[in-house]
Amino acid sequence: MALRVVVLGQVPATLPEQLAHLPASLDVSVLGYHADSTSARAALSPVPDIALVSAELADMSGFAFVQSLSPSERPTAIVFASSREEDAVHAFELQATDFVPVPVVADRLSDAITRARQQVLQVALLRTADELQRLIGEANASGNLELGALFTRASSNGHANGNGNGNGHAPAATIEQEESADARRRKRASGQSTGTLIPSTPWRAARNTEHSLARFTRDEAEEPVLDLTQDDGGRASSGHGDARPLRVLVREGRRTRFVPLSDVDWFEADGNYILVHAAGEKYRTRGTITAIESALDPRQFVRIHRRIVVNMDRVREMSPLPGGDGLLMLGNGSTLRLSRTYRSRVR
């Protein structure tokens, strides 16, 4: 899957050559360089996979430009570049995938594009899983769609909706069929076996990811649960006394999900709601960050900001920032700001 990259803003003269010499395994296709906001916005239609954005465009700041983008205009991954270290804080406040210091070091650029690629593939895979689930539900309701047609449609729809705005592309599904559709129909008519349809590895991974977020077995029904929707802001329930919760209950309209805490990357306050970031998905439910902090094991779930509690099992690196703040790099490539107020809690 070739990554479609656009470069926006006033970038170092060495950057085109550095991008051209990225490892072939990253499979990068640079679509163009755009210095001002007008041409930069035009370059986002169709939406690319990755935008490499300078802190300064010719007519406005790169941060203001990204902030002005609507969700349908925003690329799946954004990497900022700046000569000012303090700009890293602003970059990650805008949910950037990574921040590259200028002058640009080739290895650091390669690391940033690698993280961006991981994010693009993960988002595409999860959207394909969602599309597959929808199509299977449609097939069950209508009773007249063959599984092979489902995989074909999910693949094409995932390609059209890979980045959530109709302009991306998702990993294609490969369907291995033992016989043609006509042969299968003839065998069904005669009562013979019709063979099998085997989805490729990306499809299996997508289905496993979806199932991991929703698994709820009879044994798990006895586990303590963190319910953030209670009047007290959150509590562990199930008759286990003071036992720490193992799952978090998330209500989405009429749906209820039981998300294993082992899948959670971090919790983020959003007004009167909590965003639960888990296995590449994001769930929004009522609750407070204080309730989460008090209910969970403080050795594993640590508050790093007034709005964020992170699963320390996910943290891979910590880098200092000016003023005493820091950046935490998670195993999935996400980055979170560590406030100096909470820095002593991270060991």
Protein Blocks (a to p, Z undefined) as FASTA:
>chain_A
ZZddddedjddfklmmmmmmgcfklopacfbdcfbfklmmmmmpccdfbdcddfbdfkbc
fklmmmmpcfklpcfbdcdddfbfklmmmmmmnopabdcdddddfklmmmmmmmmmmmmm
mmmmmmmmmmmmmmmmmmmmnopacfklmmmmmmmmmmmmmnonopaccdddddddfbdf
klmmmmmmnopaebjadddfklmmmmmmmmmmmgccfklmmpccddfkbmnopaceehja
jaccfbdcddehjbccdddfklpmbdcdehjaccddeehiacddeddfklmmmmpcfklm
ccfbfkbccdfklpmbdcddehhiacdddfkopacdddfklmmmpZZ
